[in-house]
Amino acid sequence: MHCIVPEAEEILDKEFPVLDHGFVRLVDYLGSDQRIVQSARVSYGEGTKTYRQDKGLINYLMRNDHTSPFEQVVFTFHVKMPIFVARQWTRHRTARMNEISGRYSVMKDEVYIPASENIAMQSEDNKQGRASEPVDAATAEGIRALMKEDTDRAFASYHKLLDMGIAREISRIDLPLSLYTEFYWEIDLHNLFHFLKLRLDGHAQYEIRQYGIVMLEIVRRVCPIATEAFENHKLNGRSFSGREVEAIKAMLEGKECPLEKREKEIFLDKLR
């Protein structure tokens, strides 16, 4: 049965803005919550039942990592983002994509410059991230001005080279990582949920999290039951090591936590 979701049809091809020049757009979708339960029940010859039964089945599948029914649902997105975000994005090799090429196209003079409240010093306890507190307003504006000056100079050189007749594939070389790129991205729901779990985590870079937030709401329009199950069991759930399970048992029995200092810090962080 072909799945049509009215809530999804309402947002097809609509651009949802992200950052200063980016967006996410749902181009197409295949399947819905109904496709997940149909796929799961095909082994014993039954299809869609009541909403409550379907919701229970989807939660069972999510909770117990029965992933193949979720792979029956497929999304195609058109996304626009800074290149440094795209390089993080394409580490997820479970999707199919086609990106705009600076060899064929003249790139737009669009770059990402972070808002003042998103400019911070290097974190002291996170080697790959920024501190939680932003720099003062004057420092932030100075940094934004410096970034704009650098990118303006890069674009001036780019267009000068193009005007000289230099090949586009050479002229683009000095364009910055903050330059916006676009691509079509097709992925099944199981792998999309894995992407969102990683990129919505508080340790993920702020900029890519903003895309994750928008995409999660788009997925909710197509598969509301599966999205709720994902949020409950995966996104907001926690897994524990064998030693952490022993620590939980000890705590419930009123005993001292048996974990070493660093293990305990990681364990308690999961409980917050």
C-alpha positions in Angstrom: 0.0 0.0 0.0 1.4 3.4 -1.0 1.6 5.7 2.1 0.4 9.3 1.9 0.8 11.4 5.0 -1.3 14.6 4.8 0.9 16.3 7.4 4.0 15.5 5.4 2.4 16.6 2.1 1.8 20.1 3.6 5.5 20.7 4.0 6.9 19.1 0.9 9.4 21.4 -0.8 9.0 24.0 2.0 12.3 25.6 3.1 12.9 25.5 6.9 15.7 28.1 7.6 18.8 27.1 9.6 21.6 29.4 10.7 22.0 32.6 8.7 21.7 31.3 5.1 21.0 27.6 5.4 17.8 25.5 5.1 16.4 22.0 5.2 13.7 21.0 2.7 11.8 17.7 2.5 11.9 16.7 -1.2 10.2 13.3 -1.0 9.4 10.5 1.4 8.6 6.8 1.0 6.5 5.1 3.7 5.3 6.1 7.2 4.5 4.5 10.5 2.1 2.2 8.7 4.9 0.9 6.4 7.0 0.1 9.5 4.3 -2.1 11.1 3.4 -3.7 7.7 7.0 -4.6 7.2 7.3 -6.0 10.8 4.1 -8.1 10.5 4.7 -9.5 7.1 6.5 -12.5 8.5 3.3 -13.8 10.0 0.8 -12.4 7.5 -0.8 -9.6 9.4 -0.9 -5.9 8.5 -2.0 -2.7 10.3 -4.1 -3.1 13.4 -5.3 -0.5 15.8 -3.4 2.7 16.6 -2.6 1.4 20.1 -1.3 -1.9 18.8 0.8 -0.3 16.1 2.3 2.1 18.6 3.1 -0.8 20.9 4.8 -2.7 18.1 6.9 0.3 17.0 8.0 0.9 20.5 8.9 -2.8 20.9 10.9 -2.7 17.6 12.8 0.4 18.7 13.4 -0.8 22.3 14.8 -4.1 21.1 16.8 -2.8 18.1 14.8 -4.6 15.5 16.0 -2.1 12.8 15.0 -3.5 9.4 11.3 -2.4 9.5 12.5 1.2 10.0 14.7 0.8 6.9 11.6 0.5 4.8 10.9 4.3 5.3 13.1 6.6 3.2 13.5 10.4 3.2 15.0 12.7 0.6 16.2 16.1 1.8 17.6 19.2 0.1 20.0 20.8 2.5 22.1 24.0 2.5 24.9 24.4 5.0 28.4 25.7 5.6 31.1 23.4 4.2 32.5 22.7 7.6 29.1 21.4 8.7 28.9 19.3 5.5 32.2 17.7 6.2 30.9 16.5 9.6 27.6 15.4 7.9 29.2 13.3 5.3 31.0 11.2 7.9 27.7 9.3 8.0 28.2 7.0 5.1 24.8 5.3 5.2 23.1 7.8 2.8 23.2 8.7 -0.8 24.0 12.3 -1.8 24.7 14.6 -4.7 26.4 18.0 -3.9 26.7 21.2 -5.9 30.0 21.4 -7.7 32.2 24.5 -7.8 33.7 23.0 -11.0 30.4 23.5 -12.8 28.8 26.4 -10.9 29.9 29.8 -9.8 29.5 29.7 -6.0 27.3 32.2 -4.3 28.9 34.9 -2.0 27.3 33.3 1.1 29.2 32.4 4.2 28.3 31.5 7.7 29.3 34.0 10.4 28.3 32.9 13.9 26.1 35.1 16.0 27.8 36.8 18.9 26.1 34.5 21.5 27.6 31.5 19.7 31.3 32.7 19.9 33.2 31.2 22.8 36.7 30.2 23.9 38.0 26.7 23.6 36.5 24.4 26.3 38.9 23.4 29.1 37.3 19.9 29.4 36.2 19.2 25.8 39.1 19.0 23.3 36.8 19.4 20.3 34.3 21.9 21.5 33.7 25.5 22.8 33.1 26.7 26.3 29.5 27.1 27.4 29.8 30.8 28.1 30.2 33.2 25.1 32.9 35.8 25.0 31.9 39.4 25.8 30.0 41.4 23.3 32.9 43.6 22.2 35.2 40.7 21.6 32.4 38.8 19.7 31.8 41.8 17.4 35.5 42.1 16.7 35.7 38.4 15.8 32.7 38.7 13.5 34.2 41.7 11.8 37.5 39.9 11.3 35.7 36.9 9.8 33.7 39.1 7.4 36.9 40.9 6.3 38.6 37.6 5.5 35.6 36.2 3.6 35.1 39.5 1.7 38.7 39.3 0.5 38.4 35.7 -0.5 35.3 36.4 -2.6 37.0 39.4 -4.2 39.9 37.2 -5.3 37.5 34.5 -6.5 35.6 36.8 -8.7 38.8 38.4 -10.0 40.1 35.0 -11.1 36.8 34.2 -12.8 36.8 37.5 -14.6 40.3 36.7 -15.8 38.9 33.5 -17.3 40.7 31.2 -14.9 38.9 27.8 -14.6 36.2 27.6 -11.9 37.9 24.5 -10.4 41.0 26.6 -9.8 39.3 29.9 -8.8 37.4 28.2 -6.0 40.5 26.8 -4.2 40.9 29.7 -1.7 37.2 29.9 -0.8 36.6 29.4 3.0 35.1 26.5 5.0 32.3 28.9 6.0 31.1 28.9 2.3 27.6 27.5 1.9 27.1 24.3 -0.1 24.0 22.4 -1.1 23.2 18.7 -1.7 20.4 16.2 -2.0 20.5 13.6 0.8 18.5 10.3 0.7 18.5 8.1 3.8 16.3 5.4 5.4 14.7 6.0 8.8 16.9 3.7 10.8 20.1 5.4 9.7 18.4 8.8 10.0 17.6 8.2 13.6 21.2 7.1 14.2 22.4 10.4 12.6 20.0 12.4 14.7 21.0 10.6 17.9 24.6 11.6 17.4 24.0 15.1 16.0 21.4 16.1 18.6 23.7 15.1 21.4 24.9 18.0 23.6 28.5 17.3 22.6 27.8 17.8 18.9 28.8 21.1 17.4 26.1 23.8 17.8 25.8 24.4 14.1 25.0 20.8 13.1 22.7 20.5 16.0 20.5 23.2 14.5 20.0 21.1 11.4 19.2 18.1 13.5 16.5 19.9 15.4 14.8 21.0 12.2 15.1 17.5 10.6 13.6 15.8 13.7 10.5 17.9 13.4 10.2 17.1 9.7 10.5 13.4 10.5 7.8 13.8 13.1 5.4 14.9 10.5 5.9 11.7 8.5 6.4 9.2 11.3 5.0 10.6 14.6 4.8 7.2 16.4 8.3 6.2 15.4 9.7 9.6 16.3 8.2 9.5 19.7 9.6 6.0 20.2 13.1 7.2 19.1 13.0 10.1 21.5 12.0 7.9 24.4 14.2 4.9 23.8 17.2 6.3 22.0 17.6 10.0 22.0 16.7 10.5 25.6 17.5 7.0 26.8 20.8 5.8 28.2 22.8 2.6 28.0 24.9 1.3 30.9 28.0 -0.9 31.0 28.2 -4.0 33.1 30.1 -2.1 35.8 27.5 0.7 35.7 24.7 -1.8 36.2 26.5 -3.2 39.2 26.8 0.4 40.5 23.0 0.9 40.1 22.3 -2.3 42.0 24.7 -1.2 44.8 23.0 2.3 45.0 19.6 0.7 45.2 20.8 -1.5 48.1 22.2 1.5 49.9 25.8 0.5 49.3 28.8 2.5 48.2 29.3 3.1 44.5 32.0 0.6 43.3 33.2 2.7 40.4 36.5 4.5 40.1 36.6 8.3 40.0 36.5 8.8 36.2 34.1 5.9 35.7 31.8 7.5 38.4 31.9 10.9 36.7 30.8 9.4 33.4 28.2 7.3 35.1 26.7 10.2 37.0 26.7 12.4 33.8 24.4 9.8 32.2 22.0 10.1 35.1 21.7 13.9 34.8 
